[in-house]
Amino acid sequence: MKKLLVSTACLLAVVACKEEKKEKVEAAVVEEVKAVEDEWEVLFDGTSLDKWKEFKTDGVSDAWQIEGDALVYTPPAEGEEQKNHDLVTRKEYTDFVLTLDWKISEAGNSGVFWGVSEDEKFGTGYQTGPEIQILDNDKHPDAKAGTTHQAGALYDMVAPAKDVTKPVGEWNTMVITVNHKENKGSVTLNGTETVSFPVANDEWDAMVAKSKFAGWDGFGKYITGKIGLQDHHNVVSFRNIKIKEL
């Protein structure tokens, strides 16, 4: 009986030791996952627009609505269409990875900016922020203006390697990386890198000089600026927007 009790005690000790190790491993995994998640700042998760505002205002108009888990822009009623409703982050960013899902309406057009300045002399995010194009490549006329105007392009500067967009009405996942430390930017659309480009110095200046933005005061000049979602007078939806600073 004594031997049995000793054996049982030893077995329980071994089990307790294994359980303790398991709990430590699980806790370590949780902490590791939390550390990775903490690197990302959620800009929109379907519940709040607290981290956004409209360009050069302090609020968000009814043109932008939360529908389910999506942020949807619908062009305003007649009489309001001349107002700019670009949405911009309240915070400014320099080097980052931005990920989001977008869905464009039929024949629709929109875009994502970075490096946006709200200086009084500028009227839209478009005037300062380089744009990654969002477009219905089949039906929007801008797609016929050249591949540098198609979805996934660095607008009017670098064409996508190929068209990997999903049909209108379906969600596309886009990742934009801007890294001034390495003088490199890139766009990955639906798992495929569509473009890569320099983000500063003579290489950037040469690229801008060959585009429609040549001579624009302030375009691409703000290394630190706001992220923007474009009002291009077409219905567009966004979801799962988050950013990681580099």
C-alpha positions in Angstrom: 0.0 0.0 0.0 2.9 2.4 0.9 4.5 1.8 -2.5 1.1 2.4 -4.2 0.7 5.7 -2.4 4.2 6.8 -3.3 3.7 5.8 -6.9 0.4 7.7 -7.0 2.0 10.8 -5.5 4.8 10.7 -8.0 2.3 10.3 -10.9 0.2 13.3 -9.6 3.4 15.4 -9.3 4.3 14.5 -12.9 0.8 15.4 -14.2 0.9 18.7 -12.2 4.3 19.5 -13.6 3.0 18.8 -17.2 -0.1 21.0 -16.6 2.1 23.8 -15.3 4.3 23.6 -18.3 1.3 23.5 -20.6 -0.2 26.6 -18.9 3.2 28.4 -19.2 3.4 27.6 -23.0 -0.2 28.7 -23.6 0.4 31.9 -21.7 3.6 32.5 -23.7 1.6 31.9 -27.0 -1.1 34.3 -25.9 1.5 37.0 -25.0 3.2 36.5 -28.4 0.0 36.8 -30.3 -0.9 39.9 -28.2 2.5 41.5 -29.0 2.0 40.9 -32.7 -1.6 42.4 -32.5 -0.3 45.4 -30.5 1.9 46.3 -33.5 -1.3 47.1 -35.5 -3.5 50.0 -34.9 -7.1 49.4 -35.9 -8.4 52.3 -37.9 -11.8 50.9 -38.7 -13.4 47.6 -37.5 -17.0 48.3 -38.3 -17.9 50.0 -35.0 -16.5 53.5 -35.0 -15.2 56.4 -37.0 -13.4 58.0 -34.1 -10.0 57.8 -35.9 -11.3 59.6 -39.0 -12.7 62.9 -40.1 -13.5 64.6 -43.3 -10.8 66.7 -45.0 -10.3 70.0 -43.3 -13.3 69.5 -41.0 -13.6 68.0 -37.5 -16.4 65.6 -38.2 -17.8 63.1 -40.7 -20.8 63.8 -42.9 -23.7 61.5 -43.7 -22.0 60.6 -47.0 -20.0 58.1 -45.0 -22.1 55.4 -43.2 -21.3 52.3 -41.3 -23.3 49.4 -42.8 -22.7 46.1 -41.0 -18.9 45.8 -40.8 -18.3 48.1 -43.7 -17.7 51.8 -44.2 -19.7 53.0 -47.2 -19.4 56.2 -49.1 -22.5 57.3 -51.1 -22.4 60.5 -53.1 -24.4 63.3 -51.4 -27.7 64.6 -52.8 -27.8 67.3 -55.4 -26.3 70.6 -54.3 -23.7 68.9 -52.1 -21.8 67.2 -54.8 -19.3 70.0 -55.2 -18.1 69.7 -51.6 -15.2 67.5 -50.9 -15.8 64.5 -48.6 -12.4 62.9 -48.6 -12.0 61.0 -45.4 -8.6 61.3 -43.6 -7.1 59.9 -40.4 -6.8 62.2 -37.4 -3.3 60.9 -36.9 -0.3 61.4 -39.3 2.0 58.5 -40.4 5.4 58.3 -42.0 6.5 54.7 -42.5 3.8 52.1 -42.4 2.0 49.0 -43.7 -1.7 49.7 -44.3 -4.1 46.9 -45.0 -7.8 47.1 -45.9 -10.5 45.6 -48.0 -12.3 47.6 -50.6 -15.3 47.0 -52.9 -16.2 49.3 -55.7 -19.6 50.0 -57.3 -20.2 49.4 -61.0 -18.3 52.0 -63.1 -16.9 53.3 -59.8 -13.7 55.1 -59.0 -11.9 55.8 -55.7 -8.5 55.6 -54.1 -6.3 55.5 -51.0 -3.9 58.3 -50.3 -1.0 58.8 -47.9 1.1 61.8 -47.1 -2.0 64.1 -47.1 -1.7 67.6 -45.9 -4.6 69.7 -44.6 -2.8 73.0 -45.2 -5.3 75.8 -46.0 -3.9 76.1 -49.5 -5.1 72.6 -50.5 -8.7 71.8 -51.3 -8.5 68.0 -51.5 -6.4 65.0 -50.4 -5.6 64.5 -54.1 -3.5 67.6 -54.2 -0.8 66.3 -51.9 -1.3 62.6 -51.3 -0.1 60.0 -53.8 -2.9 57.6 -54.7 -3.3 53.9 -55.0 -6.1 53.5 -57.5 -9.5 51.8 -56.8 -11.5 51.3 -60.0 -13.9 49.2 -61.9 -11.4 48.4 -64.6 -14.1 47.1 -67.0 -16.6 50.0 -67.0 -15.0 53.2 -65.7 -13.6 55.3 -68.5 -10.4 56.1 -66.6 -9.3 52.5 -67.2 -9.0 53.3 -70.9 -6.6 56.2 -70.1 -3.8 53.7 -69.6 -2.8 51.0 -67.2 -1.4 53.6 -64.7 -5.0 54.5 -64.0 -6.2 51.0 -63.3 -6.9 49.4 -59.9 -3.8 48.7 -57.9 -1.7 51.3 -59.7 0.3 54.1 -58.2 -2.0 56.5 -59.9 -0.6 58.0 -63.2 2.9 56.8 -62.3 3.3 53.1 -62.0 1.0 50.5 -63.7 0.1 47.3 -61.9 2.0 44.2 -63.1 -1.4 42.6 -64.0 -5.1 42.9 -63.2 -5.9 40.8 -60.2 -9.1 42.6 -59.2 -12.2 40.7 -58.3 -15.5 41.3 -60.1 -17.5 44.4 -59.1 -19.4 43.8 -55.9 -16.7 41.5 -54.4 -14.2 42.5 -51.8 -10.6 43.0 -52.7 -7.8 43.0 -50.1 -5.0 45.6 -50.5 -1.8 46.1 -48.6 0.1 49.3 -49.0 3.7 49.6 -47.7 5.5 53.0 -47.5 9.0 52.9 -46.1 11.2 56.0 -46.4 14.0 54.3 -44.5 14.4 51.9 -47.4 13.1 54.3 -50.1 10.6 51.7 -51.1 6.8 51.4 -51.5 4.7 48.6 -52.7 1.1 47.5 -53.2 -0.1 43.9 -52.8 -3.6 43.3 -54.2 -5.4 40.0 -53.5 -2.1 38.4 -52.6 -0.2 39.6 -55.6 2.3 42.5 -55.6 1.0 44.8 -58.3 3.5 47.6 -58.1 6.7 48.7 -56.3 8.2 52.2 -56.4 10.7 54.6 -54.7 9.1 57.0 -52.3 11.7 59.8 -52.1 14.8 61.4 -53.6 15.7 61.9 -57.3 13.9 58.6 -58.3 10.6 59.8 -56.9 11.0 63.3 -58.4 11.7 61.9 -61.8 8.6 59.7 -61.6 6.4 62.7 -60.6 8.0 64.8 -63.4 6.6 62.4 -66.0 3.1 62.4 -64.5 0.1 64.7 -64.5 1.4 65.9 -61.1 4.5 67.6 -62.5 4.7 71.1 -61.0 2.0 70.6 -58.5 2.8 72.5 -55.3 3.0 70.0 -52.4 2.3 66.8 -54.3 4.2 63.9 -52.7 6.2 66.4 -50.6 4.8 65.5 -47.2 6.8 62.5 -45.8 4.6 62.6 -42.8 0.9 63.0 -43.5 -2.5 61.5 -43.2 -4.0 58.5 -44.8 -7.0 59.3 -47.0 -10.0 57.6 -48.6 -11.2 59.3 -51.7 -14.5 60.9 -52.5 -14.7 60.5 -56.3 -18.5 60.8 -56.5 -19.0 57.0 -56.7 -20.2 54.5 -54.2 -17.3 52.6 -52.5 -17.0 50.4 -49.4 -14.1 49.7 -47.1 -13.6 47.3 -44.1 -10.9 45.8 -41.9 -8.7 48.9 -42.0 -5.5 48.7 -39.9 -2.0 50.1 -39.9 1.4 49.1 -38.6 4.0 51.8 -38.2 7.5 50.8 -39.3 
